[in-house]
Amino acid sequence: MTTPSDDYDLLLAAADATEAKLAQNLLELAGIPSLMHGMDRDFAELGAAVHMAVSRQDLYVPKGALEAAQAVLDAAWGERDK
């Protein structure tokens, strides 16, 4: 699988691991499901810490939830450049 299905919209592109996880936690608290997806790397070769540092993932939300998800992040972090 190289891209998420057509059922998802991109919320954050190539977020660092901390930003992506924080965003995912905020969305979960708001009841909005999300999916992190990025380039596949050989996890066994790299180890967990290196894997997360070099393979930035995109954060997706289901179609129809993009505006609500962005509003959750804007409320928490303030509006950012889009």
Secondary structure, DSSP 8 states (H G I E B T S, - for coil): --S--TTEEEEEEEE-HHHHHHHHHHHHHTT---EEEE----HHHH-HHHHHHH--EEEEEETT-HHHHHHHHHHHH-----
